[in-house]
Amino acid sequence: MRIATTLLLACLLSIAGCASTPPAKDALYEGLGGRSGIEALVETLLFRVSDDPRIAHHFKDVNIINLNDRLVEFLCVQAGGPCSYVGKEMAEAHKHVKVAEADFNALVEDLMWAMDEQGLPRTTQNQLLRRLAALQREVVRRGPPPVEAPLQPPH
């Protein structure tokens, strides 16, 4: 199963180079169940993530209500729904967090589990994953986070 998940993610990453700007009108939004379906999906995902020992530590000091609201907005926009996302860009939101590739993969696995729990068809799941796969480059950090140079006193 883990190999299949990794292969699926690799395939999605290779074909999703332009997934950051979804179309204005889209069947994916309806396929996810509209706003209420996305809300249910995010709730299921966040419960799963909070119980996932691989990544739960990344969310322990996060305002979960705000995260829920931003994720609903974000997924709604990505799905082509009539929503506005008021959160930060992904790179900005994650710049102070060391998210390893394994962490990103764990979140994808949790999302896949949540979509299964919501009874979403595989084609709908794949459409959403394809759109989100490009975010990996914006979220995953390789190596330590950048260190800001201390200010030097004037000479």
N, C-alpha and C positions, 0 to 999 in steps of 0.2 A: 504494500500500500504506500509506504513512504517513497519508494522508487517511482511509483506511478504519479504521486503528487509532485515530486521533484521534476519529473519529465513534463508533466502538464504545465507547471510554472515556467520551465525553460521554453517550451513551445510558445506559451502566451507572451513571454517577454520578447521573443524573437519576432513576433508578428504585430506587436502593439506599439510600435514606435510613435504613432501619432494619436494615441488614445487620450491625450489630455484635454481636448476640446470636443465634447460630444455634440451631436447634431441638436438643433433646437427642438424638433419634434421627433419623438422616438417611441417605438413599440416596446423598448426595454422597460421604460417607466411603467407602462401598463402590465407588462409581464411580471414585474416585481410586486404588483398589487397596488400601484399608485402610492400615494403618501402613507397610507395606513399600512400597506405591506412593507414599505421601507422602514417605518417605525418599528414594526414587529421584528423585522430582520435585525435591526441594530440592537434592539433589546436582547434578543436571543444571542447575538454575537457578544455583547458586553458581558452577559452572564457567563458565557463559555470562557471568554478571555480572563475573567476574574478568577476562574477555577483552573486555569492553565498554568502549571508551575513553571513552564518554559518562559512565559512572558508576563505573568501577572505583576511581577515586580516593577515593570515599566509604568504601570498604571496606578500604583499604590498612593501616590500623592496628587493624582489628577482629580479635578472637579468632574465627577462622573456625569452630573446633570449637563454641564456645559459640553463635555465630550459627546454625550448622547445627541444633544441638539445639533452640534456641528457635523457629526457623522450622518445624521438624517439629511441635513441640508446638502452635504457634500455628495452623498450617494444619489440623492434626488437630482442634483445638477448633472452628475456623471451619467445618470440614466436618461437624461433628456427631459426631465420633468419641469413643471412650471415653478421652479424654486430659485432662491438666491442663496448663495453661500457667503457668509460674512466672516468666516474663519480665515486663518493665515494660510498662505501657500504652504504646501507640504514641506518643502526644503526649509522654510523659515520655522515652521512649527516643530521640526525635528532636529534643528541644528545643534542644540545643546544636549541631545540624547544620543547615546551610542546604541544604535539599532544595528545589530549584526544581521547577516543574511539569514541565519537560522531563525532569528526572531521574526523577520519578515515572513519567512516560510511558515512559521508556526501560526502567525496571524492569518495567512491565506488558508491554511488548513482549518482553522477555527471558523473562518468565513464560509468555507465550503460545507462544514458541518452544520452551521446555522442555516444555510440555504437548503440543505437536505431536510433539516428539522421543519422548515417552513413549507416543505413540499414543492419547492420551485423546480420546474423542469430543467434538465441538464442543459438544454440549449440556452435558456435564460441565464443560468449560472455561468456558462461559458462566455456569453456576451458581456456580462458584468465583469468577470475576471479579465477578459481581454482589455477592457477599458481601464481597469485599475492596475494592470501589470506594469505599465510605464512608470508608475509611481515609485517602483523599486529603486530607480536611480536617484530619486529625490529624497528618499527616506533612509536607505541603508548607508551607513558610514563604514568606510574601510580604514582601519587604524584608529589611533586616538583622536578625540575631538581637537580642533585647532586651539592652540594656546595663544592668547593675546599677549603681545610683548608689553612689558611694564613701561610706563612713562619714564623717560630719562630726564633728570634735572638739567636745566640749561647750563651751558659751560660758561 
